[in-house]
């Protein structure tokens, strides 16, 4: 299980508690500290269980995730899951991801708002509906005879992938957060190499609303749409 983290001392404990409550505990947690300046690394290292803490000084969620994925693969991992430090996976997340990778090479799970952040009706229903609509546009935009399967809605904080496909397709791009959507890039790389790429509504992670609340719906959507909104450099790392 790969978790890139940048200055997540406030929210990382919530993720660690959610992982400690998983119905399937047969996993190694790899937390990649993306040059944090707070206590992120120390909090991760203090978590009981099979935990590895890596440091990746080059900024970027995709870069940090790639460092974690490749460390896990080098250690013999064959099934890989990724979430983010501000997320809360459902109790059956690990078990579901393991089961789905029996029949798929890349699984793109569902993202819902964190209940403990008190989402409004618009945040619970309207914004996710707009995101799904945007994914339909993505399916039209990201089409090519080179792709072996359809485009699906992907969230970088909720994916499961086989080590074999990750290596074969090149995995997540090592780029700055403002340069592109690393999850879409990995999805499209995978689609060139496998027809076993699926969307799974039963692989569920609760994600933080902090970016949406900090930037507003319009700017957040433009950020996801080829970075057509670019905040000040310090605000880029609201994730």
Backbone as numpy.savetxt, mean C-alpha at the origin, in Angstrom:
# Nx Ny Nz CAx CAy CAz Cx Cy Cz
5.39 -9.41 5.35 4.54 -8.23 5.35 5.43 -6.99 5.35
5.22 -6.12 4.37 6.07 -4.96 4.17 5.31 -3.69 4.58
5.96 -2.85 5.40 5.35 -1.60 5.85 6.36 -0.47 5.71
6.27 0.35 4.66 7.10 1.56 4.61 6.56 2.58 5.60
7.45 3.33 6.25 6.99 4.26 7.28 7.88 5.49 7.32
7.25 6.65 7.34 7.98 7.91 7.47 7.32 8.76 8.56
8.02 8.97 9.64 7.52 9.78 10.77 6.11 9.35 11.19
5.98 8.07 11.52 4.68 7.49 11.86 4.59 7.08 13.33
5.34 7.75 14.21 5.33 7.37 15.62 3.93 7.46 16.23
3.09 8.36 15.72 1.75 8.54 16.29 0.80 7.42 15.87
0.88 6.97 14.60 -0.10 6.02 14.09 0.43 4.59 13.98
1.74 4.40 13.97 2.29 3.06 13.85 1.82 2.11 14.95
1.69 2.56 16.21 1.21 1.63 17.24 -0.16 1.03 16.92
-1.03 1.80 16.26 -2.34 1.26 15.88 -2.21 0.13 14.88
-1.33 0.31 13.90 -1.09 -0.76 12.93 -0.52 -1.99 13.63
0.46 -1.80 14.50 1.08 -2.93 15.19 0.06 -3.68 16.03
-0.87 -2.97 16.65 -1.92 -3.63 17.42 -2.83 -4.45 16.51
-3.14 -3.90 15.33 -3.98 -4.63 14.38 -3.28 -5.88 13.87
-1.98 -5.82 13.69 -1.23 -6.99 13.25 -1.13 -8.03 14.36
-1.01 -7.57 15.59 -0.96 -8.50 16.72 -2.28 -9.24 16.90
-3.37 -8.68 16.36 -4.69 -9.30 16.50 -5.06 -10.14 15.28
-4.16 -10.31 14.32 -4.47 -11.08 13.12 -4.79 -12.54 13.47
-5.75 -13.10 12.76 -6.10 -14.51 12.98 -4.99 -15.44 12.52
-4.19 -15.00 11.57 -3.04 -15.76 11.07 -1.78 -15.01 11.50
-1.00 -15.60 12.39 0.20 -14.95 12.91 1.48 -15.46 12.27
1.37 -16.26 11.23 2.54 -16.86 10.60 3.09 -15.92 9.54
3.75 -14.85 9.98 4.34 -13.89 9.06 5.52 -13.18 9.72
6.39 -12.66 8.89 7.47 -11.78 9.33 7.12 -10.36 8.93
7.21 -9.45 9.88 6.91 -8.04 9.62 8.22 -7.32 9.29
8.24 -6.65 8.15 9.40 -5.85 7.74 8.97 -4.38 7.68
9.43 -3.59 8.64 9.14 -2.16 8.66 10.34 -1.43 8.07
10.09 -0.63 7.05 11.16 0.12 6.39 11.06 1.58 6.81
11.96 2.00 7.67 12.00 3.37 8.16 12.59 4.25 7.06
11.74 5.11 6.50 12.14 5.93 5.35 12.76 7.26 5.82
13.83 7.14 6.62 14.58 8.30 7.13 13.71 9.16 8.05
12.98 8.51 8.94 12.14 9.24 9.90 13.01 10.04 10.88
12.42 11.10 11.41 13.11 11.91 12.42 12.43 11.80 13.77
11.47 10.88 13.89 10.79 10.67 15.17 11.13 9.26 15.66
10.27 8.69 16.48 10.55 7.39 17.08 10.01 6.20 16.31
9.75 6.36 15.03 9.16 5.29 14.23 9.95 3.98 14.34
11.25 4.05 14.10 12.08 2.83 14.09 12.09 2.16 15.45
12.18 2.95 16.52 12.23 2.38 17.87 10.92 1.70 18.22
9.80 2.29 17.83 8.49 1.70 18.11 8.36 0.37 17.38
8.79 0.34 16.13 8.71 -0.90 15.35 9.61 -1.98 15.96
10.82 -1.61 16.35 11.77 -2.57 16.89 11.29 -3.16 18.21
10.49 -2.40 18.96 10.01 -2.87 20.26 8.80 -3.78 20.16
8.24 -3.92 18.95 7.06 -4.76 18.78 7.44 -6.23 18.95
6.71 -6.98 19.76 7.03 -8.40 19.94 6.72 -9.20 18.67
7.41 -10.30 18.53 7.18 -11.15 17.36 8.33 -11.08 16.38
8.09 -11.60 15.20 9.11 -11.69 14.17 9.13 -10.38 13.38
10.01 -9.47 13.79 10.04 -8.12 13.21 11.45 -7.79 12.73
11.53 -7.23 11.54 12.77 -6.72 10.99 12.57 -5.23 10.72
13.50 -4.39 11.17 13.43 -2.95 10.90 14.60 -2.58 10.01
14.29 -2.04 8.84 15.30 -1.61 7.88 15.27 -0.08 7.79
16.38 0.49 7.34 16.42 1.93 7.10 16.66 2.18 5.62
15.82 3.01 5.04 15.98 3.41 3.64 16.07 4.94 3.60
17.26 5.48 3.40 17.42 6.94 3.45 16.84 7.69 2.25
16.71 7.00 1.11 16.18 7.67 -0.07 14.67 7.84 0.08
14.15 9.08 0.01 12.72 9.29 0.24 11.85 8.70 -0.85
10.66 8.29 -0.47 9.69 7.75 -1.42 9.06 6.48 -0.92
7.74 6.44 -0.91 7.04 5.26 -0.44 7.37 4.04 -1.30
7.46 4.24 -2.61 7.80 3.13 -3.49 9.21 2.62 -3.26
10.13 3.54 -3.04 11.51 3.15 -2.78 11.60 2.35 -1.49
10.96 2.85 -0.44 10.98 2.13 0.84 10.31 0.77 0.72
9.19 0.71 0.02 8.49 -0.56 -0.15 9.36 -1.55 -0.92
10.03 -1.06 -1.97 10.88 -1.95 -2.77 12.03 -2.51 -1.93
12.60 -1.68 -1.08 13.66 -2.16 -0.19 13.13 -3.29 0.70
11.93 -3.12 1.23 11.34 -4.16 2.07 11.00 -5.42 1.31
10.40 -5.27 0.14 10.05 -6.44 -0.67 11.29 -7.25 -1.02
12.34 -6.57 -1.45 13.53 -7.30 -1.88 14.27 -7.93 -0.71
14.23 -7.30 0.45 14.81 -7.93 1.65 14.06 -9.22 1.98
12.74 -9.16 1.92 11.93 -10.34 2.24 12.19 -11.46 1.24
12.26 -11.11 -0.03 12.50 -12.13 -1.07 13.88 -12.76 -0.89
14.87 -11.94 -0.57 16.22 -12.46 -0.35 16.26 -13.42 0.84
15.34 -13.21 1.79 15.26 -14.09 2.95 14.42 -15.33 2.73
13.88 -15.50 1.53 13.14 -16.71 1.20 11.63 -16.56 1.15
11.11 -15.35 1.34 9.65 -15.16 1.29 9.12 -15.42 -0.11
7.98 -16.09 -0.21 7.36 -16.36 -1.50 6.02 -15.62 -1.67
5.41 -15.22 -0.56 4.15 -14.47 -0.60 4.34 -13.18 0.18
3.96 -12.07 -0.42 4.26 -10.76 0.13 2.98 -9.93 0.24
2.82 -9.26 1.37 1.71 -8.33 1.55 2.29 -6.98 1.92
1.60 -5.92 1.50 2.03 -4.58 1.87 0.85 -3.78 2.41
1.11 -3.04 3.47 0.20 -2.01 3.92 1.04 -0.84 4.37
0.39 0.23 4.85 1.12 1.41 5.30 0.96 1.60 6.80
1.84 2.42 7.36 1.91 2.55 8.81 0.71 3.25 9.42
-0.07 3.94 8.61 -1.25 4.65 9.14 -2.54 3.86 8.91
-2.41 2.58 8.59 -3.58 1.76 8.24 -3.92 0.76 9.33
-5.14 0.21 9.25 -5.61 -0.81 10.18 -6.18 -1.97 9.37
-5.40 -3.01 9.14 -5.91 -4.17 8.39 -7.00 -4.90 9.18
-7.96 -5.45 8.45 -8.99 -6.29 9.08 -8.33 -7.50 9.74
-9.01 -8.08 10.71 -8.43 -9.17 11.50 -8.05 -10.37 10.63
-8.75 -10.58 9.53 -8.45 -11.72 8.65 -7.59 -11.33 7.45
-6.96 -10.17 7.50 -6.22 -9.65 6.35 -5.10 -10.59 5.90
-4.27 -11.04 6.83 -3.17 -11.94 6.48 -3.71 -13.25 5.94
-4.69 -13.82 6.63 -5.26 -15.10 6.20 -5.90 -14.98 4.82
-6.61 -13.89 4.59 -7.26 -13.70 3.29 -6.23 -13.51 2.19
-5.20 -12.70 2.46 -4.15 -12.50 1.47 -3.45 -13.80 1.11
-3.18 -14.63 2.12 -2.53 -15.92 1.87 -3.41 -16.80 0.99
-4.72 -16.82 1.31 -5.65 -17.65 0.54 -5.77 -17.16 -0.90
-5.85 -15.87 -1.10 -6.03 -15.33 -2.44 -4.81 -15.56 -3.32
-3.62 -15.58 -2.72 -2.42 -15.82 -3.50 -2.27 -17.28 -3.93
-3.20 -18.13 -3.50 -3.23 -19.49 -4.03 -3.74 -19.51 -5.47
-4.48 -18.47 -5.86 -5.09 -18.46 -7.20 -4.78 -17.19 -7.99
-3.96 -16.31 -7.43 -3.62 -15.06 -8.11 -2.16 -14.73 -7.87
-1.60 -13.91 -8.75 -0.22 -13.46 -8.60 -0.13 -12.08 -7.96
-1.15 -11.26 -8.20 -1.24 -9.93 -7.59 -2.69 -9.71 -7.19
-2.89 -9.34 -5.94 -4.23 -9.08 -5.41 -4.29 -7.63 -4.95
-5.26 -6.88 -5.45 -5.48 -5.49 -5.07 -6.71 -5.43 -4.18
-6.50 -5.10 -2.90 -7.58 -5.15 -1.94 -8.37 -3.86 -1.83
-9.36 -3.89 -0.94 -10.29 -2.76 -0.76 -9.82 -1.85 0.37
-9.98 -0.55 0.17 -9.64 0.45 1.17 -10.89 1.14 1.67
-11.04 1.20 2.98 -12.18 1.90 3.59 -11.63 2.88 4.62
-12.38 3.94 4.96 -11.88 4.92 5.92 -11.72 4.32 7.32
-10.74 4.78 8.04 -10.56 4.36 9.43 -11.76 4.79 10.25
-12.38 3.83 10.91 -13.55 4.15 11.72 -13.21 5.02 12.92
-11.99 4.87 13.44 -11.62 5.64 14.63 -11.35 7.11 14.32
-11.36 7.49 13.02 -11.21 8.89 12.65 -12.55 9.57 12.41
-13.64 8.87 12.71 -14.97 9.46 12.61 -15.33 9.97 11.23
-15.28 9.12 10.20 -15.57 9.59 8.84 -17.00 10.09 8.70
-17.16 11.15 7.91 -18.49 11.66 7.60 -19.14 10.77 6.55
-20.40 11.02 6.27 -21.08 10.26 5.22 -20.39 10.43 3.87
-19.96 11.66 3.58 -19.27 11.91 2.31 -17.95 11.16 2.26
-17.23 11.13 3.38 -15.95 10.43 3.42 -16.13 8.91 3.34
-17.24 8.42 3.86 -17.49 6.98 3.84 -18.02 6.50 2.51
-18.80 7.32 1.83 -19.51 6.84 0.65 -19.20 7.63 -0.62
-19.26 8.96 -0.57 -19.12 9.76 -1.77 -17.69 9.72 -2.31
-16.71 9.99 -1.47 -15.33 10.00 -1.95 -14.90 8.64 -2.51
-15.16 7.52 -1.80 -14.81 6.21 -2.39 -15.49 5.95 -3.73
-16.74 6.45 -3.88 -17.43 6.27 -5.15 -16.73 7.03 -6.27
-16.25 8.23 -5.95 -15.51 9.01 -6.95 -14.21 8.31 -7.32
-13.54 7.72 -6.32 -12.30 6.99 -6.58 -12.56 5.80 -7.51
-13.65 5.09 -7.27 -13.99 3.95 -8.13 -14.32 4.42 -9.55
-14.98 5.56 -9.65 -15.27 6.11 -10.98 -13.97 6.48 -11.70
-13.04 7.06 -10.95 -11.75 7.42 -11.54 -11.00 6.18 -12.01
-11.19 5.06 -11.30 -10.54 3.81 -11.71 -11.08 3.33 -13.06
-12.34 3.64 -13.35 -12.90 3.29 -14.66 -12.19 4.07 -15.77
-11.92 5.34 -15.47 -11.13 6.14 -16.42 -9.73 5.54 -16.56
-9.16 5.09 -15.42 -7.85 4.46 -15.47 -7.84 3.24 -16.36
-8.94 2.47 -16.33 -9.03 1.30 -17.19 -9.01 1.66 -18.66
-9.61 2.82 -18.99 -9.58 3.29 -20.39 -8.20 3.83 -20.74
-7.60 4.58 -19.82 -6.31 5.21 -20.09 -5.17 4.20 -20.13
-5.19 3.24 -19.21 -4.11 2.27 -19.13 -4.49 0.99 -19.89
-4.69 1.14 -21.18 -5.03 -0.01 -22.00 -3.97 -0.17 -23.08
-3.65 -1.40 -23.36 -2.63 -1.69 -24.36 -2.66 -3.17 -24.67
-2.39 -3.57 -25.91 -2.31 -5.00 -26.23 -1.22 -5.71 -25.43
-0.29 -4.95 -24.86 0.80 -5.56 -24.09 0.32 -6.07 -22.74
-0.83 -5.57 -22.27 -1.34 -5.99 -20.97 -2.12 -7.29 -21.11
-1.88 -8.21 -20.18 -2.49 -9.53 -20.26 -3.79 -9.64 -19.47
-4.19 -8.58 -18.78 -5.44 -8.61 -18.02 -5.94 -7.18 -17.83
-7.20 -7.00 -17.43 -7.76 -5.66 -17.29 -7.12 -4.86 -16.14
-7.22 -3.55 -16.24 -6.83 -2.63 -15.18 -7.82 -2.78 -14.03
-7.32 -2.73 -12.79 -8.20 -2.77 -11.62 -7.80 -1.65 -10.66
-8.72 -1.27 -9.80 -8.43 -0.26 -8.78 -7.41 -0.82 -7.80
-6.33 -0.07 -7.58 -5.26 -0.53 -6.71 -4.95 0.53 -5.65
-4.69 0.08 -4.44 -4.24 0.95 -3.35 -2.90 0.39 -2.87
-1.88 1.23 -2.87 -0.57 0.75 -2.46 -0.54 0.22 -1.05
-1.47 0.67 -0.21 -1.48 0.22 1.18 -2.26 -1.08 1.38
-2.64 -1.74 0.29 -3.37 -3.00 0.44 -3.18 -3.87 -0.80
-2.00 -4.48 -0.89 -1.71 -5.38 -2.00 -1.04 -6.65 -1.49
-1.25 -7.72 -2.23 -0.57 -9.00 -1.99 -0.01 -9.46 -3.32
1.23 -9.93 -3.32 1.88 -10.31 -4.57 2.84 -11.47 -4.32
2.99 -12.32 -5.29 3.96 -13.40 -5.17 5.36 -12.85 -5.41
6.33 -13.44 -4.75 7.72 -13.02 -4.94 8.16 -13.23 -6.39
7.68 -14.30 -7.00 8.06 -14.61 -8.37 7.63 -13.50 -9.31
6.37 -13.03 -9.19 5.91 -11.96 -10.07 6.60 -10.65 -9.74
6.81 -10.39 -8.46 7.46 -9.13 -8.08 8.82 -9.01 -8.76
9.59 -10.07 -8.71 10.91 -10.04 -9.34 10.81 -9.97 -10.87
9.88 -10.71 -11.42 9.76 -10.78 -12.87 9.32 -9.45 -13.48
8.43 -8.75 -12.79 7.89 -7.52 -13.36 8.68 -6.27 -12.97
9.54 -6.37 -11.95 10.33 -5.22 -11.54 9.83 -4.52 -10.30
8.65 -4.92 -9.82 8.14 -4.40 -8.55 7.78 -2.93 -8.57
7.87 -2.30 -7.41 7.51 -0.88 -7.30 8.68 -0.01 -7.75
8.39 1.13 -8.38 9.47 2.01 -8.85 10.14 2.72 -7.67
11.43 2.91 -7.79 12.19 3.63 -6.78 12.24 5.09 -7.20
11.22 5.83 -6.76 11.09 7.22 -7.17 10.54 8.04 -6.02
10.73 9.35 -6.07 10.19 10.24 -5.07 8.67 10.19 -5.09
8.06 10.46 -3.94 6.62 10.34 -3.81 5.89 11.26 -4.79
6.48 12.41 -5.07 5.82 13.35 -5.97 5.98 13.05 -7.45
6.75 12.01 -7.77 7.05 11.74 -9.17 6.06 10.79 -9.85
5.27 10.07 -9.06 4.33 9.15 -9.68 3.64 8.27 -8.67
2.63 7.53 -9.14 1.87 6.61 -8.28 2.52 5.24 -8.36
3.29 4.90 -7.33 4.05 3.65 -7.39 3.16 2.43 -7.45
1.95 2.52 -6.87 1.05 1.37 -6.90 0.52 1.11 -8.31
0.18 2.17 -9.04 -0.31 2.00 -10.42 0.82 1.50 -11.32
2.02 2.02 -11.10 3.15 1.55 -11.89 3.39 0.06 -11.68
3.37 -0.38 -10.41 3.57 -1.80 -10.15 2.45 -2.63 -10.76
1.22 -2.16 -10.65 0.09 -2.87 -11.24 0.31 -3.06 -12.74
0.67 -1.99 -13.43 0.84 -2.08 -14.88 2.05 -2.93 -15.26
3.08 -2.89 -14.46 4.20 -3.79 -14.70 3.76 -5.25 -14.56
2.97 -5.51 -13.53 2.49 -6.88 -13.30 1.57 -7.34 -14.42
0.74 -6.43 -14.95 -0.19 -6.80 -16.00 0.51 -7.20 -17.30
1.74 -6.78 -17.47 2.51 -7.17 -18.64 3.06 -8.59 -18.52
3.05 -9.12 -17.30 3.69 -10.41 -17.06 2.74 -11.50 -16.58
1.52 -11.13 -16.18 0.61 -12.14 -15.64 -0.84 -11.78 -15.96
-1.64 -12.83 -16.19 -3.08 -12.64 -16.34 -3.81 -12.99 -15.05
-3.04 -13.19 -13.97 -3.62 -13.54 -12.67 -3.51 -12.34 -11.72
-4.06 -11.21 -12.17 -4.12 -9.98 -11.38 -5.58 -9.71 -11.09
-5.94 -9.61 -9.81 -7.36 -9.52 -9.44 -7.60 -8.41 -8.43
-8.82 -7.96 -8.42 -9.34 -7.06 -7.38 -10.10 -7.93 -6.38
-9.86 -7.73 -5.09 -10.50 -8.56 -4.06 -11.16 -7.65 -3.01
-12.47 -7.64 -3.01 -13.21 -6.80 -2.06 -13.15 -7.33 -0.64
-12.74 -8.60 -0.46 -12.68 -9.18 0.88 -11.30 -9.06 1.52
-10.36 -8.43 0.85 -9.06 -8.11 1.44 -9.12 -6.64 1.85
-9.38 -6.39 3.13 -9.81 -5.06 3.57 -8.80 -4.42 4.51
-8.53 -3.15 4.26 -7.68 -2.33 5.12 -8.38 -0.99 5.35
-8.40 -0.54 6.60 -8.88 0.81 6.90 -7.72 1.78 6.75
-7.92 2.84 5.97 -6.85 3.80 5.72 -7.18 5.15 6.32
-6.14 5.92 6.63 -6.32 7.22 7.26 -6.91 8.24 6.30
-7.68 9.16 6.85 -8.28 10.24 6.08 -7.46 11.52 6.13
-6.26 11.46 6.71 -5.54 12.71 6.97 -5.15 13.46 5.71
-4.77 12.75 4.63 -4.43 13.47 3.39 -5.67 14.14 2.82
-6.77 13.40 2.76 -8.02 13.96 2.24 -8.43 15.19 3.04
-8.30 15.13 4.35 -8.71 16.26 5.19 -7.73 17.42 5.11
-6.46 17.12 4.89 -5.46 18.19 4.80 -5.54 18.92 3.46
-5.80 18.18 2.39 -5.76 18.76 1.05 -7.13 19.04 0.47
-8.17 18.36 0.95 -9.48 18.47 0.34 -9.63 17.44 -0.78
-10.88 17.15 -1.14 -11.15 16.10 -2.13 -10.58 16.44 -3.50
-10.75 17.67 -3.95 -10.30 18.04 -5.30 -8.79 17.88 -5.43
-8.05 18.43 -4.49 -6.59 18.36 -4.58 -6.10 16.93 -4.42
-6.75 16.16 -3.55 -6.33 14.77 -3.37 -6.53 13.96 -4.64
-7.67 14.16 -5.29 -7.93 13.45 -6.55 -6.96 13.88 -7.64
-6.63 15.17 -7.71 -5.68 15.65 -8.69 -4.28 15.11 -8.41
-3.96 14.93 -7.14 -2.67 14.31 -6.77 -2.59 12.89 -7.32
-3.64 12.13 -7.16 -3.65 10.76 -7.66 -3.71 10.71 -9.18
-4.22 11.77 -9.80 -4.30 11.82 -11.25 -3.01 12.44 -11.80
-1.98 11.61 -11.87 -0.69 12.02 -12.44 -0.09 13.24 -11.75
-0.33 13.37 -10.44 0.27 14.45 -9.65 -0.05 15.83 -10.25
-1.31 16.01 -10.66 -1.71 17.31 -11.22 -1.87 18.36 -10.14
-1.91 17.93 -8.90 -1.76 18.86 -7.77 -0.47 18.49 -7.06
0.37 19.48 -6.81 1.61 19.24 -6.10 1.70 20.20 -4.91
1.66 19.68 -3.70 1.76 20.54 -2.53 3.19 20.99 -2.29
3.38 21.82 -1.28 4.73 22.20 -0.88 5.52 20.94 -0.53
6.83 20.94 -0.71 7.63 19.73 -0.49 7.39 19.06 0.86
7.24 19.82 1.92 7.04 19.23 3.25 5.71 18.51 3.33
4.71 19.01 2.61 3.36 18.41 2.67 3.20 17.18 1.80
4.17 16.94 0.91 4.09 15.76 0.04 4.02 14.49 0.87
4.66 14.50 2.03 4.78 13.29 2.82 3.59 13.04 3.74
2.50 13.81 3.55 1.25 13.47 4.23 0.70 12.26 3.52
0.81 11.08 4.14 0.42 9.86 3.46 -0.02 8.80 4.46
